Amino acid sequence: MDIVLMILYATIVLGFLVFIHEGGHYLAARAFGVRVTEFMLGLPGPSVGFTRAGTRFGVTAVPLGGYAKVCGMEAGEMSPHLEQVLAALYRRGTANMEDIAADCGITDDEAFDALDELAEWGSVVGPTKKDQYNTYRAPAVRPAKKQIAAAEAAGRPTPAAFELGEARPVENPHDLFESEYRQQYRSLPFWKRSVILVAGVAMNLLFAILLFIVWLCVIGMDVQTAAGEIVHVNLNPLQAIQFGFMYIGAVVQAVAGLFNPATAAQTVSDSASIIGIAAMSKDFFEAGLVSILQFFAMISVSLGVMNLLPIPPLDGGRLVVEVFQKLTRKVVSTRALNYLSAAGMLLFLGFFLVMANQDIQRYVFGNWG
């Protein structure tokens, strides 16, 4: 029963905090007009939910963590055939890759690359498991009530609605492409892309600060005076915020120890894997509300700071790539980013195995100091 509770508590904590993290990316992207096709609670997979304003919200089969699918974050140069391929597919409504290649006078591979990129943009709908061939479809269009009301008030024709895969007229292919491109992450200036990347970290840290305020200002804490007397005190919001930033600074300093050969081993030894988090979560949840708030704040800060590490595929790694592209005016290729991400995943796998062994020794066998 204890193991079940550990797994349950850890799932609640990590799932909620990762969901908040991805919520930061979602809110920042939407604030800059970038399309987000999915915002899910859980790992990618089968899901249930609803679609609103072009975004599908829901819960997946594995409700651990979450993700926001921000469009246009693919690495490398854009396909040179996007404009003509997009127009050709919209005119057909539904078409196989070979049909689009023939319409545009390009090779099947060039058509596939362009269609695949447009699918990542949310501009077309990619093949489903039921499709026998590489079949692509124009997305459904449902004008919002505000758009309809605005058109009627201005005496303009009501915006047309189209079903998934339905053919539609394309009067100006360039305007169509530009309207889609402006909704992509890659269309934004450097500073806006950077804000989207760090927004998840910011949400984790702000959430932790909020928990510190609730704990120290609203609930309060017991402290021992110089005379040895225990008194209950409530800090003001400024003091609570200062305490929160002091804790964040301490976590940053601890994580920075990973890059110092003299302290790296000790930093790893003091860290915990998901096994350790699960073991600790049960104790914190059983200790009461204050301990639960402290635990959420502690893990939220750790999650945020760890995501700032300059290692792809973490947010910090993506930010380093953006800075490199800005300074050198060169585009990092998809292959290079994949190699960097694979190296980063191997590094984290190594850290996980070491920390998991520590946690098993500590919490299962009880023979780790």
Disulfide bonds with the S-S distance in Angstrom:
none
